[in-house]
Amino acid sequence: FFPKLTKPNKSNNTSNNTSMSVSNTNTNTNNTNNNNDTSHMIQMPVPSRFGSNHAIHGTLNGTGKIEHYQVYRHPYTFIHNNINNSNNINDKNGKEIVVAHVKFGHALNGHDGIVHGGILSLMYDDVFGFAAAAAVDDLHVTVYTAYVKVDFRRPLPESSYVHLRVIQERVEGRKIYLRGVMVGVNCDGDGDGEKGEVTYSEGSTLYILPKDYWD
């Protein structure tokens, strides 16, 4: 997922705050809901090799498509100092490590007015990739998708703004297990006039690190 350069110093938390936005628009991502506050998080940079031919960061990025996309990581995801001989890292089990803010446009539909499920699956895979890098605190690591599973809970309307939250379940040697949930913020999901957080889909994944990663 990320081009592999050099491995980080495992005794040093690489928590420098590098700002990078995938958005070419001025979409306002401020939200008054404290549960969605990312001010304490670190914005993750997009790898420089993700150019105009990248499906999400290139082809599908723009007005009417993916209009805004930013990924943030929690600062507590550094876990290299817990490496032991078995390479089993489970002390962060079940904690949210990454949150992505995404604004979909009107030109990514399947059914009329509904964002295509394949587009949502692409977003899960991309955000999971960032989360896998955050899980080992190595923004240059190359990780490989073993599978991505998405359960669609309700249709996502076009032009929706959502948060995709990723939970690290466990890291076992080269295997990184993650799950995520895509929620709408300040939405009237049931049409009853009551606005709040609405769950549109849930996903899970297994990412694999290179064979020699922990050597």
Solvent accessible surface area in square Angstrom, and as a share of the most:
residue,aa,sasa,rsa
1,F,35,0.14
2,F,5,0.02
3,P,43,0.27
4,K,78,0.33
5,L,114,0.57
6,T,108,0.63
7,K,67,0.29
8,P,25,0.15
9,N,96,0.49
10,K,65,0.27
11,S,97,0.62
12,N,81,0.41
13,N,66,0.34
14,T,50,0.29
15,S,49,0.32
16,N,109,0.56
17,N,108,0.55
18,T,57,0.33
19,S,87,0.56
20,M,84,0.37
21,S,46,0.30
22,V,13,0.07
23,S,18,0.11
24,N,119,0.61
25,T,44,0.25
26,N,157,0.80
27,T,39,0.23
28,N,112,0.57
29,T,29,0.17
30,N,130,0.67
31,N,51,0.26
32,T,140,0.81
33,N,57,0.29
34,N,133,0.68
35,N,124,0.63
36,N,8,0.04
37,D,66,0.34
38,T,20,0.12
39,S,97,0.63
40,H,106,0.47
41,M,12,0.06
42,I,18,0.09
43,Q,20,0.09
44,M,3,0.01
45,P,33,0.21
46,V,19,0.11
47,P,14,0.08
48,S,118,0.76
49,R,136,0.50
50,F,24,0.10
51,G,32,0.31
52,S,102,0.66
53,N,135,0.69
54,H,42,0.19
55,A,49,0.38
56,I,5,0.03
57,H,17,0.07
58,G,19,0.18
59,T,81,0.47
60,L,31,0.15
61,N,27,0.14
62,G,12,0.12
63,T,114,0.66
64,G,2,0.02
65,K,66,0.28
66,I,1,0.00
67,E,27,0.12
68,H,9,0.04
69,Y,1,0.00
70,Q,25,0.11
71,V,4,0.02
72,Y,26,0.10
73,R,6,0.02
74,H,17,0.07
75,P,55,0.35
76,Y,84,0.32
77,T,2,0.01
78,F,24,0.10
79,I,0,0.00
80,H,3,0.01
81,N,107,0.55
82,N,60,0.31
83,I,52,0.26
84,N,78,0.40
85,N,162,0.83
86,S,67,0.43
87,N,40,0.20
88,N,71,0.36
89,I,2,0.01
90,N,67,0.34
91,D,80,0.41
92,K,34,0.14
93,N,94,0.48
94,G,37,0.36
95,K,92,0.39
96,E,41,0.19
97,I,0,0.00
98,V,0,0.00
99,V,7,0.04
100,A,0,0.00
101,H,5,0.02
102,V,0,0.00
103,K,36,0.15
104,F,0,0.00
105,G,1,0.01
106,H,111,0.49
107,A,63,0.49
108,L,12,0.06
109,N,47,0.24
110,G,46,0.45
111,H,152,0.68
112,D,146,0.76
113,G,21,0.20
114,I,47,0.24
115,V,5,0.03
116,H,91,0.41
117,G,25,0.24
118,G,34,0.32
119,I,23,0.12
120,L,7,0.03
121,S,39,0.25
122,L,72,0.36
123,M,0,0.00
124,Y,0,0.00
125,D,48,0.25
126,D,8,0.04
127,V,0,0.00
128,F,0,0.00
129,G,0,0.00
130,F,1,0.00
131,A,0,0.00
132,A,0,0.00
133,A,0,0.00
134,A,0,0.00
135,A,0,0.00
136,V,0,0.00
137,D,1,0.00
138,D,4,0.02
139,L,49,0.25
140,H,78,0.35
141,V,0,0.00
142,T,28,0.16
143,V,5,0.03
144,Y,122,0.47
145,T,63,0.37
146,A,56,0.44
147,Y,102,0.39
148,V,48,0.27
149,K,112,0.47
150,V,25,0.15
151,D,48,0.25
152,F,105,0.44
153,R,136,0.50
154,R,81,0.30
155,P,89,0.56
156,L,2,0.01
157,P,59,0.37
158,E,64,0.29
159,S,57,0.37
160,S,19,0.12
161,Y,45,0.17
162,V,0,0.00
163,H,0,0.00
164,L,0,0.00
165,R,34,0.12
166,V,0,0.00
167,I,27,0.13
168,Q,1,0.00
169,E,48,0.22
170,R,81,0.30
171,V,0,0.00
172,E,65,0.29
173,G,17,0.16
174,R,86,0.31
175,K,90,0.38
176,I,0,0.00
177,Y,33,0.12
178,L,1,0.01
179,R,103,0.38
180,G,6,0.06
181,V,35,0.20
182,M,0,0.00
183,V,2,0.01
184,G,0,0.00
185,V,14,0.08
186,N,100,0.51
187,C,30,0.18
188,D,54,0.28
189,G,32,0.30
190,D,112,0.58
191,G,64,0.61
192,D,93,0.48
193,G,58,0.56
194,E,130,0.58
195,K,137,0.58
196,G,33,0.32
197,E,85,0.38
198,V,14,0.08
199,T,51,0.30
200,Y,13,0.05
201,S,0,0.00
202,E,64,0.29
203,G,8,0.07
204,S,36,0.23
205,T,1,0.01
206,L,20,0.10
207,Y,4,0.02
208,I,36,0.18
209,L,0,0.00
210,P,20,0.12
211,K,170,0.72
212,D,85,0.44
213,Y,1,0.00
214,W,28,0.10
215,D,141,0.73
